[in-house]
Amino acid sequence: MAQSSVKAPAASKASPARKTASARSAGSARKASPASKAPVAVGVIGLGIMGSAMSANLVKAGFQVFGYDPVAKSRARLAKAGGVACDSAEAVARQARFLVLSLPSEAALDDVCAALAKARRKGQVVAETSTLPEAAKARAHAALARHGITLLDCPLSGTGAQAVTRDLAVYASGDAAAIKAFGPVFEGFARVRYDVGGFGNGIRMKLVANLLVAIHNISAAEALALGARAGLDPAMVVRVVADGAGGSRMLQVRGPAMVARTWGEATMKVSTWQKDMRLISDQLASTDTAAPLFSTCIPIYNAAMALGHAGDDTAAVYSVLEHMMGGAPKPAPRRARPKAA
């Protein structure tokens, strides 16, 4: 399939906490394009919920996208979106200087690093966007550096649904020059990029963000259950409360799924989220951080697993609350207030 020329993305809004790479920066992905303005090649390894959405947006942004995933259906989805499906991670690595990794586990990261080392593409820049232990990322960083490959730690803030609409935030950490060069690629699949410092700060920032997500997701479910039992229309609760001081991004993003009971359409599976919960717990323990609210969330997500929601979206915590109340929330009978003596 013929690819269009690379288009310069819209400029990001200025922010004192953010540095965005310019399409005119020396050494940038745009500058990597030859005089003929042929599409810049980008590789994506891991084409799951997040990886497939990022790949599709990179294609739309004008990049030539090469991708690999061990699941044939995922490779077919990339081809349908206009990308080129490869039969191995090594094959992807041979096609592009800029790579995006979206992986499910430490073992997958180790395997991909071995494939990149075998491809021997010195000067390659790899953005590791997965939520994985910092120690695993550090190990990969050192292993790839020995082959002249720069690994960046760049976790993403956003759900699979947000990835589809390019509503992601990148927490970029590592070599500053490499981040700057990678900037246009980030702009192809994300709304904003925050440069958060040295390698490893990205995953630390991601865990801070996910601690809040864990709490806000359950608080959204509690609020909707209260509204339903008080006789309010849950859809109206989402619309009205999300626009006020009590609103949260989780109420905006997951509230509609809770109301429509569509948690079977996962954008973040409960089973995957359990991995993130463990990483947050480990970080809290290693830093001696008190987190009583987060601690109370753990049994709710464990219950979601026990109730068969492993493959469902984390909006299924609403179903857990229903189970605790003996069924779907119905308007509870109003109790008369005791008369004053």
Sequence and secondary structure as in RCSB ss.txt:
>XXXX:A:sequence
MAQSSVKAPAASKASPARKTASARSAGSARKASPASKAPVAVGVIGLGIMGSAMSANLVKAGFQVFGYDPVAKSR
ARLAKAGGVACDSAEAVARQARFLVLSLPSEAALDDVCAALAKARRKGQVVAETSTLPEAAKARAHAALARHGIT
LLDCPLSGTGAQAVTRDLAVYASGDAAAIKAFGPVFEGFARVRYDVGGFGNGIRMKLVANLLVAIHNISAAEALA
LGARAGLDPAMVVRVVADGAGGSRMLQVRGPAMVARTWGEATMKVSTWQKDMRLISDQLASTDTAAPLFSTCIPI
YNAAMALGHAGDDTAAVYSVLEHMMGGAPKPAPRRARPKAA
>XXXX:A:secstr
               TT     TTSTT TTTTS TT    EEEEE  SHHHHHHHHHHHHTT EEEEE SSHHHH
HHHHHHT EE SSHHHHHTT SEEEE  SSHHHHHHHHHHHHHHT TT EEEE S   HHHHHHHHHHHHTTT E
EEE  EES HHHHHTT  EEEEBS HHHHHHHHHHHHHH SEEEE  STTHHHHHHHHHHHHHHHHHHHHHHHHH
HHHHTT  HHHHHHHHTTSTT  HHHHHHHHHHHHT TTS SSBHHHHHHHHHHHHHHHHHTT   HHHHHHHHH
HHHHHHTT TTSBGGGHHHHHHHHTTSS             
